[in-house]
Amino acid sequence: MKALEAVIFLFIVLAASLISYNLGASRPAQGVYLISASLYTPVLTKTLKEMNLSGSVVSMGSVAAAQNVLLAPSRYALFLSVDPAVIEDLLYPNNISSWYIALASDQMVIGVSRYSPYFSQLKQLNTSLYSAIASGNVSSERFYFSKILSIVLSNNSEIGTSNPNTDPEGYRALMMLQLSSLFVKENENYYLNELKQLNESGRITEVPMGSELFAYLQSGKIYYDIALYLSSAVSHKIPYILLPPQVNLGSANYSSFYSEAKVTIISEGRMVTLQGAPIYVSITIPNSYPNKQLASAIALFLISPQGKKVLKSYGVKPLSTAIFYGNPEAAPEPLRSFINTSVLTYE
């Protein structure tokens, strides 16, 4: 393991020095472009800094980001998505990519504004729910979670969410509510109907990407972000409600149950149906990107010990070993050489 990590480190150092020398010939003067789900943009920005590379990170919801990659696939060295389904369902069919690497896991929570009139009550309920989750008491999980949702989705709430057609946080909010309905009420539409009623009464604030809701929570414009990534809540110091693992999309143990949630979005004028699945922060390199050595160096940095430190610093939980999915023959060298090793497993 240590020998492989040393090889990765050496390649990154050598590649970075070559890139700094050759970049002008292969890329625009301003450097390399990466594109990322907005909530994880700081991870890639810090990566460029750590690698001493000039460039910039384009930030937007993962679905919108994938649409930008479709329009200009040779522009971006690396695409980071908060949902690998975006890569599989939007990039694969268009031959932009046929593989991805899962870097880290995450889970959904409910973000809470300190201006919520029920802040103290929710804090107490959250403590009880956490104890139930820790002890594996499922009936207590249902009891306290039901009480929490009855407050969060009450008719005097102000809710924030992102657009499902541009941002996975938006469609994962709907998936979470579907799963919560099944878990608590055994009726997949129960909480979705309550959300619909709030929307009809003008109490839903929808934004293109979830990061825009942070300021709304902090100012009290909204009381709750109905489905926020735990990493975002931690890194931005947003109070949050933990969700039972049965509904938080963060546990591989509940993959089968998560798949019961389905949401249809519109992308590039066509309807795409997505299934619930455990959250993996994932990366890929577009096939037509011209400087594969540069792209491989960035990808390898993210699976290296240094890259894992960057992920952790932003509240993301790196996988102990990154996982390669898809067609290994399509991955560029030298990245391909690390597949099926102790630093990059293959599934």
Sequence and secondary structure as in RCSB ss.txt:
>XXXX:A:sequence
MKALEAVIFLFIVLAASLISYNLGASRPAQGVYLISASLYTPVLTKTLKEMNLSGSVVSMGSVAAAQNVLLAPSR
YALFLSVDPAVIEDLLYPNNISSWYIALASDQMVIGVSRYSPYFSQLKQLNTSLYSAIASGNVSSERFYFSKILS
IVLSNNSEIGTSNPNTDPEGYRALMMLQLSSLFVKENENYYLNELKQLNESGRITEVPMGSELFAYLQSGKIYYD
IALYLSSAVSHKIPYILLPPQVNLGSANYSSFYSEAKVTIISEGRMVTLQGAPIYVSITIPNSYPNKQLASAIAL
FLISPQGKKVLKSYGVKPLSTAIFYGNPEAAPEPLRSFINTSVLTYE
>XXXX:A:secstr
 HHHHHHHHHHHHHHHHHHHHHHHHHS TT EEEEEEGGGHHHHHHHHHHTT  EEEEEE HHHHHHHHHH TTT
EEEEEES HHHIIIIIGGGTS SEEEEEEE  EEEEE TT TTHHHHHHHHHHHHHHHHHT HHHHHHHHHHHHH
HHTSTT  EEEE TTT HHHHHHHHHHHHHIIIIIS TTHHHHHHHHHHHTT EEEESSGGGHHHHHHHTS SEE
EEEEHHHHHHTT  EE   TTTSS  GGGHHHHTT EEEEEETTEEEEEE    EEEEE  TT S HHHHHHHHH
HHHSHHHHHHHHHTT EEEEEEEEEE GGGS TTGGGGTTBTTEEE 
